[in-house]
Amino acid sequence: MKAAARALADLARSSTLRLVGAVAAVFLAAVLILAVAVWSTVSAYIERRILDTIRTDLAGLEAVWRESGEAGLARVVERRHGETGPEGHRRVRLVVSAAGDKIAGDFAGWPNDLPPTGEIVRFRDPDDGVAYTGMVRRVADGPDLLVAHDRAEHEAVMASLMRDLAVPITAALVIAVLVTVAIGRRLLERVERVNATARAVEAGDLGARVGQAGDDEFGRLARHVDAMLDRIATLMRGVHHLSDQIAHETRTPLARLRARLERARREAEADPTARGAVPALDDAIAESAELIAVFSALLDIARTEAAAGDTRGLAPVDLAEVVGDVVDLYEGVAEDRGVGFAVTTTAAVVLGERMLLTRMLANLVDNAVKFSPAGATIDVEVATSGSEFRLSVRDRGPGLPEGFEATAFERFTRAETVAAVPGHGLGLPLVRAVALRHGMKIELQHADPGLRATVCAPLARA
């Protein structure tokens, strides 16, 4: 049910479906316009035929009056009393003198007080309510003539036409809806394959590809996207290999340099004449150790990013236990800085590498401890919602400048507000690399005050 509801929601939001729907709506509008044109044409034709018959009848009555006078006209009208046309509709006639007295006809008097002016009239029989279309004519120096036909034929034809038109209009509506949904779903499925590939790449699976065939625009788009991803993957492999080689090749000479500095310090400390160089050697040893730590972090980031999307080596890990281990590790440091922890956890088992997840959380907690003022509380929470978990760490520090959230994950990037705090800007890049390794999403949000880092991902299936 949820999948069906989600599919319907995707269809409702689809611009492709709206485009196809617009084409279907134009088709339906054309069908309706054609139906209205047919309706109007048939109705006008029937009206015109009725009026032509009435005009002929009026002309005949006027000719009778001129030849035989009122008496002859009365006999003709009375003889035609109750006459019906060839189509079965009723015809009525009425002759009224100029003084308003009835001479002959089907009504006792002029119906509904119709004035004998205006050629075409529409009225209802005051006795049975039958609708009529008629024409009146005032004969010069003679009586007023009324000839009318009931509208039964017109209404019957139009009702039959309505039934005949309802079938193709309904069929067109059903076909338009079915075609719109079918084409919309088909197009949406092809677009969704590109979106799914983009989401997989975003989650760290650089090997994901669209793989659509065909020579239409969707096939060409899929091939271009796949070619772009191939190029990106090649460049990323080159960058990872280069950074890995640089870090690896540089770390070894730095380690040898540090060993030599330590040996020189020991020698200087043993030689009374050279003891003045010990402080400088200590500074050099500390700097070399920091450089080694930076290159080690770069190697860790490169290797972790390279393993993104690879599920080998992943095992169930309870995040609540990881939180407990990390909080215990930093509790002493936090006390020294006058910072406390508020921990809220629930069992949340995910697939991952326990060591990497511990390092990810340790980096977040380390940042929170470093940037929180004395007396502040750091909130660490693990919560679950349905089939997903949410791990969040919130501090009460200066936070990040507006719009800096995405930039904070770049290597060696630090906000100006925390420039005075020691660091190299590699903690959050490592956190992001670990998150990508496990298919997790991480967000930085302003907590006012402070910053909240949130990691979300699906729970491991039992």
N, C-alpha and C positions, 0 to 999 in steps of 0.2 A: 504493500500500500504506500509506504514511504517513497519507494523508488518511482511508483506511478505518479504520486503527487509531485515529486521533484521533476519528473519528466514534463508534466503539465506546466509546472512553473517555468521551466526552461523554455517551453514552447511559447508561453505567454510573453516572456521577455525577449523573444527572438525577433530581431529586426528582419531576418530572412522570412520568417513566417508572416510578419506584417506586410512585407513586400508582396509575397505570394497572395496574401489575403486582399491586398489592394487590387491586384490584377483580377482576382475572383470577384471582388466587389464591382469593378468596372464591367466585367462580363454580366453579372446579375443586373446591373443598372441598364445595360444594353438590352437584356431580355425584357426587363420591365418597361423600358421605353417602347420597345417593339409591341409589347402587349397592349400598352395604352394607345399606341397608334392604331393597332387593329381594332381595339374597342371603339375608339372615336370614329374611325372610318365606317365601321359597320353601323353604329348608332346614327351617324349623319346620313348614311345611305337609306336606312329604314325611314327616318324622319322625312327625308326628301321624297321618298316614294309615296308615303302617306299624304304629304302635302300636295304632290302632283295629282293624286287621285281626287283629293278634296277640291282642288281648283277645277278639275274637269267636271265634277259633280255640280259645283256652283255655277259654272258656265252653262251647263245644261238646264238648271233650274231657272236661270235668268232668261234663257232663250224661250223656255216654256211660258214664262210670265209675259214676255213681249208678244208671243203668238196667241196665247189663250187667256191671258189676264189672270186675275186672282183665282177665279173659279177653276180654271184648268190647272193652275199651279197647285191649288189645294188638293185636287184629285190625284195628281202625280205624287205628291208628298204622302198622302194617306195610303196610296197603293203601295208605296215603298216602306211603309211603317214596319219596323222590326227586321228590316233587311240586314243580312250579313254579307261581308265581303268574301272574296274567293279564299282568303286565308282564314276565315272564320271569325274575324273581328266584327264587332257591332258598329253599324253606321246609324247616326241619328241626324235628323234634319228639323229645322224650325223656321217657319215663316211668320214674321211679325209685321204688322202694318206700321206706317210712319207714326201713327198715333199711339203705338205700343200695344195694340190688341193682337192676340194670337189669331192667325189665319189658319194655320195647319202645322202639324209637327209632332214630335215625340215628347215634348215637355209642355207642361201646363203654362209656362211662361218663360221669359228669358232667364236662363240658369245663373244662379249666384249673382244676379244683378250685373251680368257682364255688359259693359257699355258696347254698343254697336259701332265701335271705332277700333282701329287697329286690325290688321288683317289676320294675324295668327293669335289664337287664344288657347289657354290650357285651363281646364276646370274639372270639377267632379260633379257627378249626378247627385243632386240634393237628396234623392230617395235611396239609392243603393250605394253611393260613394264611389262608383266606377270612375276612373280617371280617363279624360278625353283630351285629344288634341284636335283643334278645329280652326276654321277660318270664318270670319264674318264679312259680309259685303252689303253695303247699302246701295240698292239699285236706284239710279236717278229717277225721281218722280215715282218711286215704287217702294216695295216693302224692304225690310231688313232680312237678310238670309243668313242662316247658320247651318253649316255642315261640319260634323265632327265624327271622328273615328275613335273607338276606345284604344287604349295603349296596351292591350293584352298581347298583341303580336310582338310589339316592340319589347315588352318586358320578358316575354317567353324567349325570344331570340337572344336577348342580352343575358338572360340567366343560363341558357344553353352555352353561349359563348364563354361565360364566366367559368362554367364547369370544364369546357374544353381547354381554356387557357390555364386553369389551375394545375392541371397535370404536368404540362411542360415547365411551368414556373417552379412547381415544387421539385420536379426532377432536376432542374437547373440548380436550385438552391442546394439540394442534397449533394449533387455532383461537385458543386463549387466547394462546399465544406469538406467533403472527402478528399478532393484533389488538393485543397489548401493544406489540410493536415498531413496527407501522405507526402506531398512534395516538401512541406516544411520540415517534417521529421527527417526525411532523407537528407535534405541539405544541412539540417542541424546536426545530424550524425557525422557528416563529413567535416563540418566545422569543429565539432566536439573532439574529433580525433586530433586535430591540431592543438586545441586547448589542452587536452589530456597530455599530449607530448610536452607542451610548454610547462604544465604543472609538474610533470615528472622531472624535467630538467631543472626547474626551480627548486625541487626537493633534493637535487644533487645527482640524479641519474643522467649523466651526460651521454649515456649510450642510447637513450630513448629516441625513437624516430617515428615519423608519421607513417611512412610507407604506403601512402595512397597511390594507386595506379590511375591511368587515364590521361587523355590529352586535353581535357577541359580545364577551365580556370582553377578548379579545386585540385586537380592532379598537378598542374604546374605550380600552384602555391605549395603543395606538399613537397614537391621535389626541391623547390627553392628553400623551404624551411629546413629540409633534411641536409641540403648542401651547406646551408649556413651553420647548422649544428655540427656538421662534420668539420667545417673550418674552425669553429670555436673549440671543438674538442682537440683538434690538432694544435691550435695555439695554446690551449690550457695545458696540454701534455708538455709542450715545449717550455712553457713558463714554469710548470712544476719541476720539470727535469733540471732546468737551469738554476732555479732557486735552491733545489735540493743539492745540486752539485756545488754551487757557491757556498751554501751553508756547510756542507760536509767538508769541502776542501779547505774552507777557512777555519772551521772549528779545530781541525787537527793542528795546524800551525799555532793557533791561539793556545791550545792545550800545552804544546811544547814550550811556547813562550812563557806561559804561566809557571810551568815546572822549572824553567831556567831562572825566572824571577824569584821563585821560592828558594831555589838553591843559592842564588846570589844573596838573598836576604839572610839565609842561615850562615853563609860565609862572612857577610858583613857583621852580623851579630857576634860571631866568634872573634873577629878582628877588632880590637879596641880602636884602631885608627880609622876604621871604616863604618863605625856604628852610626855616624851622622847620616848615612845614606839609607838607614833602615826605614824611616817614615816615608821617604819617596818610593822605596821599593814596595812598602805596604800599599800605597796609593796605586802603584802600577799593577800590583797583584789584584786589588779590588776591581780596577777598571777591566783587566783581562777577564776576570771571573764574570763581570757583567756582560762583556761582549760574548763570552761563551754561552751565557744564559740566553742572550738575544738570538744567537744563531741556533741554539737548541730549540727555542720557541718557534723560529721560522721553519725548522725542519719538522717539528711536530705539526704545525699548521699545514704544511705542504703534504705530509703523509696522510693526515686526517682527511684533507680535502680530496686527495687522490682516491681514498677508499669510499667516497660518498656513493651510496646506492648499492654497495656490496654488502650483502647480508651474511656473508661468511664470518664466523667468529662471534656472532651476536647470540646472546643467551638471555633468558628472563632475569630482570633486575628489578627489585622493589625500590622505587624512588624514596619511599619513606625511610628505608634503612640508609640510603646514601645521604639523605638530609641529616639524619642522626649522626653519621660519621663525620660529616663536614662541620656541623655545628660544634661537635665535641672538639674537633681539631682547632677551631678558631675561637673557642670560648675564652681561653686564656688571653689571647691577643685582644679580644674585644673588651675584656675586663680591664686590661692595662689602659685602654683608650677611653674607658668609662662608657662603653656601648653595651647594650643588652640585646638579647634575641627574644622574639615572640614567634614560636614555632607552632604551626598547625598542619598536621599531616594526616593522610589516610592512605591505606594500602593502594599502591598504583604500580602494577607490574608492567614493564615495558621490555622490548627486545633491544639489547644494547651491550656495549662493553662497559663493565662496571668501572674500570679505571678511567676511561674517557669521560663517562658521566660524572664521576667524582671530580675530575679536573674541571669540567665545565661548571659545576656548581661551586667548586672552590674559588674559581676566578670571579664569579658573580658575588659570592660572599666576601671575598677579599676586597673587591672594589667598594662594596657597601661599608665594610669596616673602615677602609681608608678615608672615605669621603663623608662619613657620618660624623657630626659634631658630638662632643662629650655630652652624655645624658640622653642621647637619642636611642631609639629602639629600631632594630632591623627586623622586618617581618619576612619570614620564610614560610611558604605555604605550598602544600601539595593537595590538590582537589581533583575530583573526577566528575565528569558529566557525561552520562551515557557511555559511549565507547571511547571517550577521549580523556586525557588528563591535562592538568594545568599546573606547572611549577612556576612559582613567582618569588622574586626576591626584591624587597622594597627598602630603600634607605631614606634618610632624611637630610641628605646632603644638598649641594647646590644644584644638582640636576644637570641637564644639558641645554645648550642654547636652542632656540626655536629652529626647527628644520635640520637639526644635527643628528637625528636618530639613525638615519641610514649611513651617514658618513662615519659614525662612530665605529662601524664594523670594518673599516679599512685599516690596513696595517700602518703603524706608526702615526695614527691620527689621534689627537687628544684635544679636548675642548680647552679654550683659554681660561675658563673658570677653575680648572683643576691643574693648570700648568705648574703650580708650585709643588704639587704632590709628586713624589718620585714615581717613575714608570716610563715605559717605552711605547705604550699604545698597542700592545700585542695581546692583551687579555681578552678583549671582546672579539677580535678576529679568531682567536682559538675557540672561544665559546661558539661562535657562528660555525666554524669548521666542524666541531663536534656535533652541533645540531644538524647540519647537513649530512653528516656521516650517518645519523640515525633517522633521517627523514623527518626531523622536527622543524617547527617554525619558531623563531624567536623575535620578539618585539620589545622595543624600548618605549615606555610611555611616561609622560610627565605625571608625577604623583602629587605635586603641590602640597607640601614641599617634597623634594627628593625625586628619585627616579625609580620606576618599577620595571624590572626585566622579567618577561613572561615567556616560558617555553611551553608549547602545546604539541601534542602528537597523539595518535591512536594508542590505546592500551594493547598489550599483548593478548592474543586469543588464548583462551584456556585450552 
